[in-house]
């Protein structure tokens, strides 16, 4: 791999590190939202179809 290829590879590594850090920062919020959805009481079909 030439010098330019090495720079591209390093840049790609830095990009993935930054993306991983960003995704990990959102995980607690996403987990809390998913937990709230799971904890919601079930909705009956009649509730959804009534006008």
N, C-alpha and C positions, 0 to 999 in steps of 0.2 A: 504494500500500500504506500502510495506517495505521501509527501508532506501535506498536500491538500486533503487527501483522504483521511489522514489522521485528525486533521482539524474538524472535518465533517463528523467523524465518529465521536470526537470529544464534545462537539456541539450537540449532537443527538443525545449523548449521555446527560448533558446538563439540562436539555429540554425535558427528558423523561424524569429527572430528579425534581424539577420544578413542577411538572404536572402531578407527580405523585404527592408532593407536599400539598398542593392545592386540593387534590381529591381527599387526602387524609384530613384536611382541615374541615371538610364538609361532613365527614362521616358521623360525628356525634349528632348533628342536626338531623340528618337523614334517618339515623337509628331512632331518634326520639319521635319523628313523624311516623315512621313505620310502626312503632310500638303503640302510638295513639290510634292508628287505624286498626291494628289487631285487637286492641282493647275495647273498641266500639261495640255496643250491643248489636246483636243481629237484627237486620231489617226484614220484616215479613213482606211477602209478595203483595199482599193486599194493601199495605201501606204505599207501595210503589205504584200500584195501578189505580188507586182511588183518586177521584177528582175533587 
